[in-house]
Amino acid sequence: MKKPEDTVADPLFVQEMQGVQPLQIKARADLQKGAADAASLAARRQAAATEKPADVVAPLATSDAPRVGPHDVLGYKRPGIQDGVYRKLRLGRYEIEARLDLHRRTIEEARRELLRFVRECMEHDLRSVLILPGKGDRNQKDPAVLKSFLAHWLPELDDVQAFHTAQPHHGGAGAFYVLLRKSERKKQAAREQFSKGRL
């Protein structure tokens, strides 16, 4: 039987390796798949139980909205919205594709209906809508409550690109024109239309 020294060509290497001990191999942990899966499942269940629904994560707060007057003219547009688009919205020149009437709703009812309405409009590719909170000028003690909350909530919704007080024939100071984000389907259709026009 050959000694290890006999198989190594370089005697200097053998000399350097004298007294070197092989590394001790430590026993590896034996992870049982069932235990890991159970722990992972328990962690996921805990996370799901503590996670808040989408409309609670971005709740549209139902307290402390800055107050506006019943006859105030209000507007908002996100950065990137073209002035011409906003002007057309402000003048009521977009076709109104859907309406949401919030008259005589509580703040919580209005919040829920607004979230549902915007979600459904996005699902159906609607962009230009009218929301009517009313002026709230009949409530002498606390005027324009819903109008104030709506003006505060709309910029918080990612799908809202712009809004403006409506023209008198659409409700005036008691209504808002709202421009919603273009859905991916509409963007794709616009790209296809544009490319056809260039051919």
N, C-alpha and C positions, 0 to 999 in steps of 0.2 A: 504494500500500500504506500502510495506517494504521500510525502509530507507536503503541506501547503507551500513550503519554501521551494520545493522542486518544480512547482507549476508556474512560479513567478520568474520572469526573465530578468528583472532588475534587482540585484542583491541589495542595493541601497534602499529600495522600497520595503523590502523584507525587514531590513534593519530598523527603519523608521516605525514600522508597524508592531514591533516587539512590545509586548505588554498591553496592547490595546484590547479592551474587552468588547464583545458585541453589545449593542444596545438591547436593553431589556424591553420586550414588547408587553405593554400593559394590556390588561383585559379590556375589551371594548364593552361599552354599555349596550345591552340588548334591549332596544326599544321595541316594545310590543305595539304593533300597528293598531290594535283595538284600543289600547289605552290612549295613544296619541290622538286618534280620531275622536274618542269620547271627550278628551280635553278641548280639542279644537271646536267640536260641536257645542260644548258648554259655553265656550268663550263667544261663539257666534250668537248663541241664544241670548246671552247676557247683553251683547251689543245691540241686538234687535229690540230687546225689551227697553233699553234706555234711549234708543234713537227716537227722535221726534219726527212726526210726519212732515212732509215738505211744506205744508202750509203753516206749520208751527215753527219750523226753522227760520223762515222769513215771514214772521207772523202778521205783518201790517198791524202795528200796535193799535190797540183800541183805547189808548189814553194819551193825553198830552199832545194832540195835534195842534200846530199853530193855527190860531183862529183867523178866518178871513171874513169879510163883510158879505152880506147877502147879494149885493149888487157889484161886487168886485169882479173885474175882468182878469182872468188868470191864464197863464200859459207856461209851457215848459218844453224844451227839446233837448235831446241827448246830443253830445258832441258828435259831429259827423253828419247830422241831418242837414241836408241842403236848405238854404234859405228859401228857395223857390218851392220846395216841398212843404215847408212849414207855413209859408204864406198861403199856399193853396188849401192847407188844412184849416188855417185860421179863418179864411174866407168861406169855408163850408163848400168847397168846390169838389171834394171827393164824394163819391156815391156812398151813402150810409148803408153798410152791409148788415148791420145788426144793431139792436138797441137794448139797453138795460135800464129799466126804470126802478130807482131806489126810493121813490117817495114813500113816506110812512114806514120805513124800515128802521129797526134798531141799528146801532153801530155794528154789533156782532153779526146780525143778519146781512147787513150791507157788505161787510168784510167777506163773509162766506160766499155771497152771490157774486161779488166782484172776482174773486179767485176762480170760481167755477166758470163764469162768463168768459174771462180772458182765456182760460184753458180750452174751452170749447171753440172759441173763435180761432185759436191757433190750430186746433185739430182740423178745422174746416177751411183753413187758408183765408180767413177774413182779416182785412187790414184796417179798414176805416169804419169805426163804430161810434155810436153816440151813447153816452152814459148820462142819465138824468138824476142827480141827487136832489134837485129842487133848490130854490134859493134859501129856504128856511127863514123867510122874513116874517112868518106868522108867529114864530116862537120869540116873544119879546124878551124872555129871561136869558135864553141861550140861542141866539140866531145863527143860522148857517152851519149847524153842527155837521150834518152829513157832507155838505159841500167842502167844509174845512178838512174833514178826514179824507175825502176822495182826493183832494188836491195834494194832500200829504202822502197818500198811499201810491198814487199812480207812478211817481218817479222811482219808487222802491221795486216795482215789478220790472224784471229784465225784459219782458216782452213788449213793454210800452216804450215806444220811440219818442212820442211827443203827444201833448194835449193842449187844447185851448178852449176858452169859453166859446160856446156856440153862438151863431148868428141868431137874431130875434125870432126868425121863423122856425128855428129848430129848438127853441127853449131859452135862448139868451143866457142870462147870468145863472140860470138854474140847470144848465146842461154843459157837457164837455164833448168836443170832438176828440177822439182818441185814435192815434195812429199806432198800429201794432207792428211788431217786427215781421219782416217777410219770412215765411217759412222756407225750409230747404227745398220743398217741392216747387214753390213759386220762383225761387232763385234759379233753380235748374231750368224751369220753363222759360224764364227771361233770357238765360244764357243761350238756350236753343233757338229762341226767336231772334236774338241778336246775331247769332252765327248764320242763320238762314238769310237774314237781311244782307249780310256781307258777301254771300256767295253770288 
